[in-house]
Amino acid sequence: MEMTIGQFAKLTGSTVRTLRYYDKIELLTPKKYNKNGRKVYTRLDWELFQQIMILKHFGLSLKEIKEQLTNEKLKNRDLLLVQKQLIEKKQAELNDKLEVITRMERLYNIEGISEEELNEFAFIMLDLFRREKSQIQIWEEHFINDKEILKEIKLLNDPEYKEQMDREIWQLIRAIRNAIHYDDSASRKKVQEILDKMDNLFPAIRNFLRLVEDDHFLAKYNHEFTIYFPENIADYIYKALKSYYNEKENNE
């Protein structure tokens, strides 16, 4: 079996340009020449090409493929295990991104909310969703000795519970926007009503509010809790929550 570069490209479903690049980086360099002094591909080159395609399929870069084929950096079994772990990690990342999009899509499907209205705060909600997983892990570590709070935190992983909380958080942001804009008793009352619902759904919020005032906690995890909020809304949320729980504790 001896083939010119064009014939070999056709056989393998590759391109002349790709094969020349592989030759240039010494990944697949034919050693045999024909009578005209041109390189020709043999069965050994074909076998090597198949190995390159297999390793490429499993996500290795050309540099990693060259190292593996030249030095056998890892045994085949170990190589497959490493690639399996990498693929599982990428798959988990894609699943996380898909969940963020799905949750946002559900909000767009809520009746009575215009797309233009939701667009105004879409990036806030997307930022909340994308940070949630790492925030939950941090809360679990921080409250590891408090079984009651841990029990509530675990609820945040439940899909139905998430959907409820997503709706309430969106309604809260919407109500606060109106309270800031209109500054009347009806708007402020609406904020209080939503806070009541959220407190019933997730009483641990008051414990998380205390973390906002914990300098040690913020110094350690500030990068995970710097949410994409307009300053006036962020300030109003903090003050509204603070006032709500202070009053509740006084009543209790």
Contacts in CASP RR format, 6 or more apart in sequence:
PFRMAT RR
TARGET T0000
AUTHOR 0000-0000-0000
METHOD contacts of the structure
MODEL  1
MEMTIGQFAKLTGSTVRTLRYYDKIELLTPKKYNKNGRKVYTRLDWELFQ
QIMILKHFGLSLKEIKEQLTNEKLKNRDLLLVQKQLIEKKQAELNDKLEV
ITRMERLYNIEGISEEELNEFAFIMLDLFRREKSQIQIWEEHFINDKEIL
KEIKLLNDPEYKEQMDREIWQLIRAIRNAIHYDDSASRKKVQEILDKMDN
LFPAIRNFLRLVEDDHFLAKYNHEFTIYFPENIADYIYKALKSYYNEKEN
NE
1 41 0 8 1.000
1 42 0 8 1.000
1 43 0 8 1.000
1 46 0 8 1.000
2 32 0 8 1.000
2 34 0 8 1.000
2 40 0 8 1.000
2 41 0 8 1.000
2 42 0 8 1.000
3 11 0 8 1.000
3 40 0 8 1.000
3 41 0 8 1.000
4 34 0 8 1.000
4 38 0 8 1.000
4 40 0 8 1.000
4 41 0 8 1.000
5 16 0 8 1.000
5 19 0 8 1.000
5 20 0 8 1.000
5 39 0 8 1.000
5 41 0 8 1.000
6 16 0 8 1.000
6 19 0 8 1.000
7 41 0 8 1.000
8 14 0 8 1.000
8 19 0 8 1.000
8 41 0 8 1.000
8 45 0 8 1.000
8 46 0 8 1.000
8 49 0 8 1.000
9 15 0 8 1.000
9 16 0 8 1.000
9 18 0 8 1.000
9 19 0 8 1.000
11 46 0 8 1.000
12 46 0 8 1.000
12 49 0 8 1.000
12 53 0 8 1.000
14 49 0 8 1.000
19 28 0 8 1.000
22 28 0 8 1.000
22 29 0 8 1.000
22 52 0 8 1.000
22 62 0 8 1.000
23 29 0 8 1.000
23 30 0 8 1.000
23 39 0 8 1.000
25 62 0 8 1.000
25 66 0 8 1.000
26 66 0 8 1.000
27 52 0 8 1.000
27 62 0 8 1.000
27 65 0 8 1.000
27 66 0 8 1.000
27 69 0 8 1.000
28 45 0 8 1.000
28 48 0 8 1.000
28 49 0 8 1.000
28 52 0 8 1.000
30 39 0 8 1.000
30 40 0 8 1.000
30 41 0 8 1.000
30 42 0 8 1.000
30 45 0 8 1.000
32 39 0 8 1.000
32 40 0 8 1.000
32 41 0 8 1.000
32 42 0 8 1.000
33 39 0 8 1.000
33 40 0 8 1.000
34 40 0 8 1.000
48 69 0 8 1.000
51 69 0 8 1.000
52 65 0 8 1.000
52 69 0 8 1.000
55 64 0 8 1.000
55 65 0 8 1.000
55 68 0 8 1.000
55 69 0 8 1.000
55 79 0 8 1.000
56 62 0 8 1.000
56 65 0 8 1.000
58 80 0 8 1.000
58 83 0 8 1.000
58 87 0 8 1.000
59 83 0 8 1.000
59 86 0 8 1.000
59 87 0 8 1.000
60 68 0 8 1.000
60 83 0 8 1.000
67 73 0 8 1.000
68 74 0 8 1.000
68 79 0 8 1.000
73 79 0 8 1.000
74 82 0 8 1.000
96 130 0 8 1.000
96 133 0 8 1.000
97 130 0 8 1.000
99 129 0 8 1.000
100 126 0 8 1.000
100 129 0 8 1.000
100 130 0 8 1.000
103 125 0 8 1.000
103 129 0 8 1.000
103 162 0 8 1.000
103 163 0 8 1.000
103 166 0 8 1.000
104 122 0 8 1.000
104 125 0 8 1.000
104 126 0 8 1.000
104 129 0 8 1.000
106 163 0 8 1.000
106 166 0 8 1.000
107 113 0 8 1.000
107 118 0 8 1.000
107 125 0 8 1.000
107 166 0 8 1.000
107 167 0 8 1.000
107 170 0 8 1.000
108 115 0 8 1.000
108 118 0 8 1.000
110 167 0 8 1.000
110 170 0 8 1.000
113 170 0 8 1.000
117 174 0 8 1.000
118 170 0 8 1.000
120 177 0 8 1.000
121 170 0 8 1.000
121 173 0 8 1.000
121 174 0 8 1.000
121 177 0 8 1.000
123 228 0 8 1.000
124 173 0 8 1.000
124 227 0 8 1.000
124 228 0 8 1.000
124 229 0 8 1.000
124 230 0 8 1.000
124 233 0 8 1.000
125 166 0 8 1.000
125 169 0 8 1.000
125 170 0 8 1.000
125 173 0 8 1.000
126 228 0 8 1.000
127 227 0 8 1.000
127 228 0 8 1.000
128 169 0 8 1.000
128 227 0 8 1.000
129 166 0 8 1.000
131 224 0 8 1.000
131 225 0 8 1.000
131 227 0 8 1.000
132 156 0 8 1.000
134 224 0 8 1.000
135 224 0 8 1.000
135 225 0 8 1.000
136 153 0 8 1.000
136 156 0 8 1.000
136 157 0 8 1.000
138 221 0 8 1.000
138 224 0 8 1.000
139 149 0 8 1.000
139 153 0 8 1.000
139 208 0 8 1.000
140 150 0 8 1.000
140 153 0 8 1.000
142 211 0 8 1.000
142 217 0 8 1.000
143 149 0 8 1.000
143 150 0 8 1.000
143 153 0 8 1.000
143 207 0 8 1.000
144 150 0 8 1.000
149 204 0 8 1.000
149 207 0 8 1.000
152 202 0 8 1.000
152 203 0 8 1.000
152 204 0 8 1.000
153 204 0 8 1.000
155 161 0 8 1.000
155 202 0 8 1.000
156 162 0 8 1.000
156 165 0 8 1.000
156 202 0 8 1.000
161 201 0 8 1.000
164 201 0 8 1.000
165 198 0 8 1.000
165 201 0 8 1.000
165 202 0 8 1.000
168 194 0 8 1.000
168 197 0 8 1.000
168 198 0 8 1.000
168 201 0 8 1.000
169 198 0 8 1.000
171 194 0 8 1.000
172 191 0 8 1.000
172 194 0 8 1.000
172 195 0 8 1.000
172 198 0 8 1.000
172 237 0 8 1.000
173 233 0 8 1.000
173 237 0 8 1.000
175 187 0 8 1.000
175 190 0 8 1.000
175 191 0 8 1.000
175 194 0 8 1.000
176 191 0 8 1.000
176 233 0 8 1.000
176 236 0 8 1.000
176 237 0 8 1.000
176 240 0 8 1.000
177 233 0 8 1.000
178 187 0 8 1.000
178 190 0 8 1.000
179 187 0 8 1.000
179 188 0 8 1.000
179 190 0 8 1.000
179 191 0 8 1.000
179 236 0 8 1.000
180 232 0 8 1.000
180 233 0 8 1.000
180 236 0 8 1.000
181 187 0 8 1.000
191 240 0 8 1.000
192 240 0 8 1.000
192 244 0 8 1.000
195 240 0 8 1.000
195 241 0 8 1.000
195 244 0 8 1.000
198 205 0 8 1.000
199 205 0 8 1.000
199 206 0 8 1.000
199 244 0 8 1.000
199 248 0 8 1.000
205 241 0 8 1.000
205 245 0 8 1.000
206 245 0 8 1.000
206 248 0 8 1.000
209 238 0 8 1.000
209 241 0 8 1.000
209 242 0 8 1.000
209 245 0 8 1.000
211 217 0 8 1.000
211 218 0 8 1.000
212 218 0 8 1.000
212 238 0 8 1.000
218 225 0 8 1.000
227 234 0 8 1.000
229 237 0 8 1.000
END
